[in-house]
Amino acid sequence: MAWASANEEKDHASARNSDWPSCGPVTHAHRAGGGEIGRWRRRPFREGKMAALERVKVLVLGDSGVGKSSLVHLLCHNQMLGNPSWTVGCSVDVRIHDYKEGTPEEKTYYIELWDVGGSVGSASSVKSTRVMFYNSVNGIILVHDLTNKKSSQNLYRWSLEVLNREAAPSGVLVTNGDYDREQFADNQIPLLVIGTKLDQIPEMKRNDVLSRTAFLAEDFGAEEINLNCTNPRYLAAGSSNAVKLSRFFDKVIEKRYYLRDGNQRTIFETLTFDPLCKTFRLAFEVAPENMEKLAELKYMSGFGNEHSSEDPRCPGALPEGQNNPQVCPYGLYAEQLSGSAFTCPRSTNRRSWLYRILPSVCHKPFQPVAQGYLTHDWDETEPEPNQLRWKPFEIPTASQRKLDFINGLHTLCGAGEPRSRNGLAIHVFTCNTSMINRCFCNSDGDFLIVPQQGKLLITTEFGRLLVEPNEICVIQQGMRFSVEVFGETRGYVLEIYGVHFELPDLGPIGANGLANPRDFLVPVAWYEDRQVTEGYMVVNKYQGKLFAAQQNYSPFNVVAWHGNYTPYKYNLSNFMVINSVAFDHADPSIFTVLTAKSARPGVAIADFVIFPPRWSVASNTFRPPYYHRNCMSEFMGLIKGTYEAKGQGFLPGGASLHSMMTPHGPDAECFGKASAGQLKAEKIAEGTMSFMFETSLSLAVTKWGLKGGLDENYHQCWESLKSHFNGKHN
């Protein structure tokens, strides 16, 4: 890790926001040089600005599960990776290396280690997506599992995929005589072969295994390192492994800077200073279009439509003319997922048929697990009628505590009861780690997920969705899903019991407006036929409690499906705003995106309402939201920007709750400006997206909610309001 003074660090960070490539999660740049891992640099950089540091790109390739992520973490952080996750696309970490340390030519470089995910046997479309990471390569680390002979054999295919991208071989090449060295005769890219899981080889078999794998390094003309990624001592300073590693990085740098010209980078990245860890943080941001391409995501359009989809790898997987044939195509199992009673009217009947490799019934019994901060106990605190506002909910860093989506769920408030199928709960989630070999299933109700910071790659039984801030996603009751994140992530969840979300009736508005049905997107079928020998955990929320069951396969094994009961997502920027064009306000119900109706006409269990950018043109009107006491409860969150009625204090990632009949409205500053301002047509809420969960239920705040970052001074924003009454007509 590179140390400098705090001021120097800030200067370095500001100097570097321009010309870096990117892909992957937030990482840290750690230092190791001369064969020493994790040695702290206690002197300032000779080069002055860190922006002057040059860098090289090293690919880390190998089959899924060989330990590439753990290896990269060890190389860059000198410690084991506690909870490794599957790499989606590519993850990048950075190591600082001293080239020719201890000599007059010594110079510091960044080593970018690009951990490329996927399988060498992937479909051609996946390979073509990986090619985007193979540009401007300066070195390659080939990683194999010493206990898995196939992973060793596949290194030939991995290397040829990079070195000969236009004509990568389709067959499996093997070593010990069947490998043609001429295929690499013209290769100028330095290679290093690393074998992992050395500790898992029985002592009596170790010599045989290492003798077999020694051919790999010889075939590639590379040095070989064998180690255990969970133990830093295998790369201890002065060890033969550390010397080999340093020699490899020196060779990569020589090839890049001393033997040929550099290559142009094409992806953006930034370097910022992390005051908590006193390190430079390398923040990679994958462009949305690249992420879509990376995950090969496609969608179908329409809200509540009858959709059908099959994975293109299995054409004809959907049965023709019936739902439940005696024998399904490809030997699949037919399974119906019902989201409504069989006898519901057609307009509200929800169900889908899934055709899967194994039915979801194949699991061990469910057992209770820890609840964390999820609850539906609305009596654990006394009623709280005051206006409440929360500061942005804190996201722990991965170094503090690793949290995935399930562990990061915190119930803030709610009402009703999941057993009686009536009510709702409002949660926030803060997480920094992807869900690995486990999924979530809510038997109590539907989740409306509103990400505020960080993208969510959500894998469901129906397919995959990429959900970004300013988008929402609805995962309906009973659907299994897993969430992958790409750094520190935060958002809000509205959970409803007993009903599903609908589009609001438009009444006199007519046929078009608000959230149009065509803008809702449903994933296409995608499956994985993956056995999980170490066990896959299905976490089920049932009657407000969490239970977990083990199985030995991925639940995302649905090859094809059809029906109208699906997950879906929606981009809030597609909302067609209706607003007053003469005077006064239309009620905020005109901003309703989705509604969950109650049994009483016109009264909702919950409405999801947004306040997007729009024109404000009303004449002789106090334009901000009016002062209000409501028979409904209003929970508000801010995704980005500044809320028009409260310019201070209400921040992105925070929230407020104005309970039933609790007065609320603009703060004193907003009232003063809006009362005296010139009324002209203006665009308001530019760069802002706030939202409201509104409900007819009286919400109780949880014990965690009353301690989780409450702004104790919220009420003061109204204290400076003064009386302007003088007994005279204006």
N, C-alpha and C positions, 0 to 999 in steps of 0.2 A: 504494500500500500504506500502511496506517495504522500508524504507529509509536507506541508508548507504552512505559513502563517495564515490566519483567517482572512486577512485582507488580500494576501496573495491569492488564496484559493478563490475568492469572489472575483478577482480580476481575471484569473485564468478562465473561470466559468463563462464570464461575459465575453471573453475573447473567442470562445469556441462554438458559438451558436450558428455555424454557417455551413460547414462543408463535409459533414460526416455521413456515412451510409447508415442504414438502419434495418433492423428486423428483429423482433423478439421482445422479451420482457425487460423491465428495468433491471440493470445489473450494476455491479461495482467494478471499478478498475483496481486490481490488486497487483502488487509488485513482486517479481521474482527474477533474479538474475544470477548468472554464474552457477547454475545448478541449485540455487537455494530457493525454496518455496516459502513465500509469505514473509520474507525478511523486510522489516520496516525500513523505509528510507528516511534517515534522520537529517539529511542535508537538503537545502533548497535545490531546485532544478538548475543546472548550469545553463540550460537552454533559455532561461527566462520564462516566457509565456509557454504554458503547456500546449497552446495552439500550434507551436512550432514542432511538436513531436510528430514524427512520421509513423506510419503504421503498415502492417501487412495483414493479409487475410488468409487464415488457415481454416480449411474445411475439416470438420470432424464427422466421419462417415462410418456407418455400420448398421446392422439390423436393429430393429426395435428391441429393447430389453437387454442389450449388451452392456449398458451402463455408460453411454456417452454423456448424458447430463451429469451423472455423478463424477465422471472423469473431468469434465470441464470445470465443475465446481471445485474440485480438488486442485486443479492447476491454477485457478484464479484466486482461491480463497484459503487454500491450505487447510481445508477441513472437509469432513464428510457432508454430503447432502442428506439432510434428515428425512425428507419426504419427496423423493424424486417423482416427477410427473411425466406423462407422455408428451413428447414434443410435437406440437402442431405446426407444420411448416418449418420454421427455423427459429432457434433461440441463439442469441449472441452474448458472450461474456468477453471481458477484456483483461489481459494480463500485461504488466509492464516488464519489459525485458531489457537488460543491458547487453548490447552487442559488443563482443570482444572485451568483456569486463576485465579491468586491471591492466589494460594496454593503452597506449596513447590514442588508439582508434576508438576507444570506448564511447558509445553513444546510446541514448535511451530511445526505445521504440515501443509503440503499442502493438500487441499481438491480439488481433480479433479472432476469437475462436467461434466459428459458425457451426453450431450443432444442428445438423439437418435431419428432420424427422422422416418417417415413412418407412416403407419396405422396398427392398430392391426388386421384389416381384410384383410391384404395384402395376396397375393399369397404365397404359401409355399416356393417358391424360394426366395422371398424377406425376409421371416422370417429366412430362413437358412443363408442369408447374414448378418442379424442383429445379429446372434448368435456370430459372431466374436467379438462383443462389450460386450458380457455378461460374458466374462472370468474374473476371479479375482475380482469379485464385493464385495465391503465391505459395501455398503449401497444403498438404493433405495428411491428416492423421487418420489411419484406418484402424477401427476398433472392432475387436471380436471377443466373444465369450469363450474362454478356454475350456469351458465345460460343454460347449455346443459346437460340434464339428461343422454343422451347416453354416453357422455364422462366420466361421473361418473361410469356408469355400466361397461364400457370397462376397467376400472382400474383392475378389477379382471383378465381379460384376459391378460393384460399387465404383471401383476405380475406373473401369472402362466407361461407365455412364458419365463420369466427369471428363475424362481425358479424350473421349471420342463420342461426344454428345450426339452427333448426328447419326451414328450407327452403332449404338450400344448393343451388345450381344443379347440374344434372348435365352440361350441355353446356360446351364450351370457349368462353370469352369471349375475344375478341381486341380489340386496340386499333386506333387509326387509323380511328375513325369507327364501328366496330361495337359500341362500349361505351356503355352507358346510364349516364350519371353520376347519374341519379336513384336508382340503387341504393344510393348512398352519401350521399344528400342529408341524411339525419338522423344520420350518423355523428358522434359526439363524441369518438371515441378518436383521439389523435394518431397519425399514420402517418409512417414514414420508409422510403424506397425505397433499397436499396443494391445496386449491381451489382458482381459479383466477377469475378476473372480478367481484369482490364483488361490485364494484361501479355501475355495470350495473343492479343490482337487485333492483327493486322498493322497497322503504322502507316498504310498506304494505305487501310485500311478503317475506321479508328477513327472518323472523323467521321460516316460513314454509320451505323455501329452506334449511336453515342451520340445521333445525331439521332432514330433510331427509338425508342430506349429513353426519350428525354426525354418522350414522350407518357405513359409510365407515371406519372411523378411528377405531371404535370398532371392526369391522370384521377383520381388519388387525392387531389389537393389537398395534396401532400406535397413536401418537399424531397428532392433526390436526391444520393447520394454514389456515386461509382464508384472502385474501388480494387483493389489486389492484396493479398489477406490474408496473404501471406508477407512483406510489407514494411511495417514500422511507419511509414515516412516518409510514407505516404499519410494518416496521421492525426497528423502532427507538430504540436506546439504552434504555434498561431497560423495554421495553414493553414485554407483555406476549409472543408475537410472537417471539421476539428476544431471549428470554430465552428458549423457546421450540426449536428453531433452534440450539442454542448453545448446548443444552442438547442432541439433536439428533447427532450432530457431535462428541460430547464427547463419545457417545455410540458407534458410528462407529469406532472411534479410539481405544476404549477399546477392541472391538471385534477383530480388526485387529492386534493390537500389544501386548495386555495384556492378551488375552484369547486364542489365537492360533497363529501359525506360519504364516509368510507372504507368499504371492504367487508370483511367478516369472512373471515379465512383459515381453511382447513379441513384442511390437511395439516401434519404435525409436522416440525420441523427443529431442530437444535441448532448452537450456535456454540462451538467450543473453541479453545484456544490451542495452536499448533504450535510447540514450543520449538526444533525443528530449523531451521525457516524463519523463526522469529520473526514469524509472521503469524497472523491469525485464520483458522481453517479452518472452512468451512461444510460440515457433514456432513449429507447428505441420506439418509434411510432410507425406501425405498419399502415400504409395508406389503405383506405377502405376498399378501393378497387383491387389492390393486391391481396388483401385478406380474403375478399370474396373469391378471387381466382385461386388463392392458396387452398382454401377449404372446399373448392369446387361447389359452391353453394348456388342452388337454383330454387326458385319459388314458383308457386301457382297463385293466381290472383283471385280475390273474392271473399267476402265475409259470409260465413255460414253456407257456402256452396257445397254441392255434392262433388267431391274431388276423387280422383283415382290416380295412383302413382305406383310405379314399379321401378326398382333399381335397374338401370340399363345393363348391368352385368348379368341379369336373369330375365331376358325378354320372355313374355308370356307367363309370368309368375302369377298374374291375376286370373282366377278362374273365370271362364266365360259363361254367362247366363245364369249363374247361381252363386250363392255365398259360401256354401259348405258342402263341397263335393265329397264323394266317398274317399277319393285320393286327390290331394291337392297337387298342382304342378310342382316339380322339383322335390317332392316328398315333404312339403311344408305342412305346418299345422295351421288350421283356421281358428281364429280367436276373435270374439266380438267384444268390443269395449263400449259399454252403454253409458251415456251421459244423461239419460232421462228415463223415466218409466216407459215400459213397452207401449202403454196405452195413451201416452201423451198425444195431443193433436199433432198432425204432421208439421205444422208451422213451428212447433217447439220440440219435436222429437229429434234427439241427438244420439247418433251411434256411428261407429266405424268398425269395419272388418279388417283384421290384421292377419297377414300370412307370414308366419315366422318359423325360424329353424327349430326352436324349441318353445313350447308354450310357457307362459309366465308362471305357471303353477309349479314348475320344477325348482324348488328352493327348500332349504331347511326351515324349521319353524321360526316364526318371529319371536324375538326376545326383547324385553324393554331395554332401552339405552338412555343415557343421560339427556335431559331436556335442554341443557344450556339455558338460554334466556328466552326460549319459546314458552308461552303460557296462554291459557284462556281463563285463568283464575282472575276474574274481574273484581273479586272481593278482597284481594290481598292488601289493598290500600283504601283509605277513606276517599269519598268523592272529592274531586278537585274542580270547582266551578270557575277558577280564575283563568284569565288569558295566559297561555303558555307558549313560550318560544324556546327552541333548542338551537344551540350553536352547532356548526357543522360536526357531524358525528365522526369521532376520531377513528382512523383506520390504522390498526397496528401494523408495523412493518414486519416482514417475514422473519427478520432477525430477532424481533421481540417475541412474536408468537405467530405460528402459521395457522391461518384460518381459511377454510374453504367456504363455499356458499352456505352449507348447512350449519357449520359451526358459527358462522358469522351472522346468523339470523337473530334479531333481538325484537321482541314484541314491545311495542310502544303503548298501544291502547286498543280498545275493542269493546264489543258488546255482543250479547247473544251466546248461543251454545251450539257447538258442532253436533252434538247428539240429537238435538231437536231440529237440526238443519235450518237454522235461522240466525243470521247475525254476520259479523265480520270481525276481522282483526287487521291492524295496521302494524307492519314490521319495517325495520330498516335492516339492511345487510351491509357489512363491511368485511371484505376478504382480501387476501393477497396470494392465495394458492388455489390451484385447480383441484377439482374433485378427481381423485385417482381411484379407479376400481370401486367406485360406489356411485349410486344414483339416489335420487329423491323421488318420492311418490306421496302426493297429498290425497288421502282418502276423505278428508273433511271438506274440501272445497277447491275453488279456482284461485290461482295466483295471477295477479296482474303485476308484472315486474317493470319498474321504472329505473333503469340505470342512470346514475348521475355522474359518476366518474369511472372510466374504464369500460372497455368492450366486454361483452359476454359471448362466448361461443357455446351455445346451448345444444346439446345432442339429445334428441328425443327418440321415442320409438317410431315416430313418423318421418324423421330426418333431422337435419341440422339447421339452426338459425344463428346468424350473427346479429347481435342486438347491441347497438351503440347508444351513447347518450343522445337524447332527443328522439329516441325510438322507445316503444314499449313492446312487451311480449306478454301474451296470456298463455299460461299452461293450465289446462282445464283439469278438473278432478280426475284422479286415477291415472294420469299420464306420467310415466317414468322419464326422468330427465337428469342430465349431468351438466354441470357448468364449468367451463374452462375460462380462466381469466389471464390477463397479460400484464399484471402489475397490481398495484394497490387500487381496489375497486370498491365502489359504494353505490347504494341505491335504496329504493323504497319498494315495498310490496303491499298491495291491497289484497287481502284474502276474504273471499265471500263464501258463505255456507248456503247450500240448498238451492241456489239459482245460478244462472250463467249470465255473462255479459251479453248485451244486445246493443244494436245501434238505436239511438233515440228516435222516436217518431218525429217527423218533420212538420206535420200540421200545415199551417198556411205557408211555410217556407216553400213547400212543393216537393218535387222529386229529387232535387239536387241541392247539395250543400252540407256543411259541417264535415264529418268524416265520411268520405265516399266509399262504398263497399269495395270498389275495384282496387283501392290502395292497401287493403289488408292482404298480407302475404302468408302463404302456407308452405311449409317445406316439402320438397320432393323426397321420395323414399330413398333411404340409404341404410345399408346394414353392414355389420361386421360379424363375421363368424369367428369369434375369438374365445378360446378356452382360457380360463384364469385359474391356474392350479393353486395359486396362493389364496384364492377366494375372492368373490365379488360380493359387495354388500349392498343390499337394497334397504334403504332407510324409508320407513313408512310413517307418515303422520296420521294417526288414527285416534279419534275422539280426543284430540288435543295433546296426545302423548306421542313420543317417538319410539318406534320399534325397529329392529334390524333383523334381516334374514340373510343367510349366506347362500350363495350358489357358485357354481364353477364355470360360469359362462357369462358373456356380456348380454345384458337385456336388450341391447340395440341390434337385435337380430331379425328385424322385420324386413323382409325382402320386398313386399308389396302391400298396399292397403287401399281401401276405398271407403268413403263415408263423408259425413258432415261434422264429425266430432274430432277436432284437430287442434293442435297448438297454432298460434299465428302471431305475427308481429305487425307493427304499424309505425310509420314515420310521422311524427307530429308536425313536421313542416308541410305535410300534405293537407293539413286541415284548412277547409275553406271557411274563412271567418265571416260571420254575419254581425253587423254592428249598426248602431243608430246613426242616421245621416241628417237628422234635423235637430232634435233637442232631447235632453234627458238620457237616461241609461235604459237599454234593454236589460232584463235580468240576466245574471251570469249563466243561467241554464242554456243560453244560446251558444255557449262554448263547450257543451257536453260532447265528449268523444264516445264514451260507452256508458251504458246504464245497466244496473242490475235491479230489476223491478221487484217490488213487493206485491202482496196480494191486494193492496189498496191502489186503485187507479191514480196514476200521476205521482205516486210516492215511491221513492226508490230505497232499497236497502243500501245502495251505494251508487253514486255517479262519479265518473272520472272526468274532470273538467280541466281545461287548460286555458292559459292567458298568453296567447302567442303574439308576435309582432303584428301590428294592424294600424290602420289609419284612425285617428280621432278627429272628428269634424263637427261634433255637436255644438250648436250655438247657445249662448246664454246658459251654460251648463257647467256645474262643478264636475269635471271630467274624471278624476280618480274614483275608485270605488267609494260608494257612499257609506256613512255610518249605519250600522246594522245590528239588530238583534234578531236571531233566526231560530225558527223551530227545528232547524236541522243543525247537525254538528259539522264543522268545517276544519278539516286537516289540510294544511298547505305545505308544499315542498318547493324548492327552487333548484332547477337543474342547472341553469346558467344565467348570468347577467344580474340585473338589479330589478327587484319588484317595484312597480310604479308607485304603490301606496306607502312603501317603507324603504327609502333609499339607504338607510343605515340599519345594521343589526340583523336583518334577515338575509342570510348568506347562502350561496350554493352549498348543498350538502346538509343544510339545516332544515328546520321545520317549525311550524306553529300549529296550535290547536285552539280554536275558539268554539267552546262547547255550546250546547243547546241554550239559547237565550242569553249567552254571555256577550256583552257589548264589544264591538270591535270596529275598526275603520282606520282611515289614514292617520299617520302620526302628525304632530304639530307642525313640523317642517313642511311636510307635503301639503297640509291644509293651507298654510300661509302662501306657498308658492302658487298653488292651483287657484286660490281665491283672487290673487292679484295679477296672474299671468295674462298675457294677451291671447285671446282665443283665435287661433288660426288652424288651418288644416295641418296636422303633423303626424308623422309616423311615430308611434310609441312602442315601447318594449322591444326596440331594436336590439338584437343580440341577447335577448332574454327568453327564457321559457320557464314559467312557473305553472304549477298545477294544484288542483284541489281534489281530495277525496271527500265528498259530501255524503252524509248519511242521515236518515231519519231516526237513527238510534242514538241514544245518549251514551257517549263513550266514557269508559273508565280507563284511567291511566295506570300502567303497571308500576311496580316498585322500581324496576330498572328505569322506566321512563321518567320517574320523578328524581332520579339521580344521574341520568345519562346526559350531562352537559346542558342542563336548563339555564337559560338566561334569567337570572334572578332580578334583573333591572328592566325587564320588558315593559312593565306597567308605566315606567317613567317616560316612555315616548309620548304619552298623552297628557302628562302632568302640566306641561307648559301651555296647553290650550286655554285660552282666555275668553271671557264673555265679551262679546261685541254689541250686546243689547243696549240701546240708549232710549228706548221708548218712542223713537221716531221712525216713520216709514222712510225707506231708502228713496 
